[in-house]
Amino acid sequence: MKVLVAIEDEQSSDKILDFVFRHRWSAQTEFLVVKVIEPLMVGHAHSVLPSPVVLEMMEDARKVAASAVRHVALRFRDQYHSNNIQEIVEEGFPAQNIVDIAVSEKVDLIIMGTHARRGAERFVLGSVSHWVAAHAPCEVLIIHPRKSIKPENPAHPNELALNAS
């Protein structure tokens, strides 16, 4: 099984890891830890800054993203004592990049968080998780930021029943 874990910020990463670590995965499970940073584009508040400043800001964002991905990947390696962990940092539009990676890597499951925005805020800012769920080539598991997900079968509290066929 190949699982793409899309991270955004520390809070959502912790929630995702809490969920993943509460479940048993086969020793052959491969995890892809993915972070997509959005480019600063014309119309963005920072786009009025001189070009070298914008380039420096993007380089800083890449370094922060790589560090976050490395941190999550290390936690996976510690938890599962496995080297089946890929670290991926891309620049682009998160929803599209996540789906593109899922397609190219033949991913069986995407696990990601959500901000749980509602109303006008969701209309204006959109929903990455909703778009991914609608366009992904595989199952998508969305971890809510304020809810805890528990395994369904209390007889096997650490087993996640996923059909990866």
C-alpha positions in Angstrom: 0.0 0.0 0.0 1.2 3.5 -0.8 -0.1 6.4 1.4 0.4 10.0 0.6 0.4 12.2 3.8 -0.2 15.8 2.9 1.0 18.3 5.5 0.4 22.0 5.8 1.1 23.2 9.3 2.3 21.8 12.6 -1.2 21.5 14.1 -2.6 19.5 11.2 0.5 17.4 10.9 0.2 16.4 14.6 -3.4 15.5 14.1 -2.6 13.4 11.0 0.3 11.7 12.8 -1.9 11.0 15.8 -4.4 9.3 13.6 -1.8 7.3 11.5 0.2 6.1 14.5 -3.0 4.8 16.2 -3.4 2.3 13.4 -1.5 -0.7 12.2 -0.1 -0.6 8.7 1.6 -3.5 6.9 5.4 -3.6 6.9 5.3 -3.0 3.1 3.3 0.3 3.4 5.2 3.2 1.8 4.5 6.7 3.1 5.0 9.8 1.0 5.2 12.9 3.1 4.2 15.8 0.9 4.2 19.6 1.4 3.2 22.0 -1.4 4.2 25.7 -1.1 2.2 28.2 -3.1 4.1 30.5 -5.3 3.9 34.3 -4.7 2.0 35.5 -7.7 1.0 38.8 -9.2 -1.8 40.1 -7.1 -0.5 38.6 -3.9 0.2 41.1 -1.2 4.0 40.4 -1.4 4.1 40.7 -5.2 4.8 44.4 -4.9 8.1 43.7 -3.2 11.3 43.9 -5.3 12.0 40.6 -7.1 15.1 39.6 -5.0 13.0 40.0 -1.9 10.3 37.7 -3.3 12.9 35.2 -4.4 14.4 35.2 -0.9 11.0 34.7 0.6 10.3 31.7 -1.6 13.7 30.2 -0.8 12.9 30.6 2.9 9.5 29.0 2.4 11.2 26.1 0.6 13.6 25.6 3.5 10.8 25.8 6.1 8.7 23.3 4.1 11.7 20.9 3.7 12.3 21.0 7.4 8.7 20.3 8.2 8.6 17.4 5.8 11.9 16.0 7.2 10.5 16.3 10.8 7.3 14.4 9.9 9.3 11.8 7.9 11.6 11.3 10.9 8.6 10.7 13.2 7.4 8.1 10.7 10.8 6.4 10.6 11.0 6.4 14.4 7.5 5.0 14.7 7.7 2.3 12.0 11.5 1.6 11.9 11.2 1.8 8.1 12.9 3.5 5.2 9.8 3.3 3.1 9.3 7.0 3.6 9.6 9.5 0.8 9.9 13.3 1.4 8.4 15.5 -1.3 8.3 19.3 -1.4 6.9 21.0 -4.4 6.0 24.5 -5.4 2.5 25.0 -6.9 -1.1 24.8 -6.1 -1.6 22.4 -3.3 -4.8 20.6 -4.4 -3.6 20.1 -8.0 -0.1 19.1 -6.9 -1.4 16.6 -4.4 -3.6 14.9 -7.0 -0.8 14.9 -9.5 1.6 13.2 -7.1 -1.1 10.7 -6.2 -1.5 9.9 -9.9 2.2 9.7 -10.8 3.1 7.7 -7.7 0.0 5.4 -8.0 -1.0 6.2 -4.4 -3.7 4.0 -2.7 -4.7 6.5 0.0 -4.3 10.2 0.7 -4.4 11.4 4.3 -4.7 15.2 4.8 -6.1 17.7 7.2 -8.7 20.4 6.7 -9.2 23.9 8.2 -13.0 23.2 8.4 -13.8 26.7 7.0 -17.4 27.6 6.5 -19.5 30.2 4.8 -17.8 33.2 3.1 -14.3 32.2 4.3 -14.6 28.9 2.5 -16.1 30.5 -0.6 -13.2 33.0 -0.8 -10.4 30.8 0.2 -11.6 27.5 -1.2 -11.1 24.1 0.1 -8.0 22.1 -0.8 -9.3 18.9 0.9 -12.6 19.1 -0.9 -11.0 19.6 -4.3 -8.6 16.7 -3.6 -11.4 14.4 -2.5 -13.3 15.2 -5.6 -10.4 14.7 -8.1 -8.1 12.1 -6.5 -7.6 8.8 -8.2 -7.8 7.0 -4.8 -9.5 7.2 -1.4 -9.0 10.4 0.6 -9.1 10.5 4.4 -9.6 14.0 5.8 -8.6 14.6 9.4 -10.8 17.2 11.0 -8.8 19.7 13.2 -11.1 19.6 16.2 -12.3 16.0 16.2 -10.6 12.8 17.1 -11.0 9.7 15.0 -11.1 6.3 16.7 -10.8 2.9 15.1 -14.3 1.3 14.5 -13.6 -2.1 15.9 -12.8 -1.9 19.6 -11.7 -5.6 19.5 -8.7 -4.5 17.4 -8.0 -0.9 18.5 -4.9 -0.5 16.4 -6.1 -1.9 13.1 -7.4 0.3 10.2 -9.5 -1.7 7.8 -8.8 -0.3 4.4 -9.4 -2.1 1.2 -6.5 -1.3 -1.1 -7.6 -3.4 -4.0 
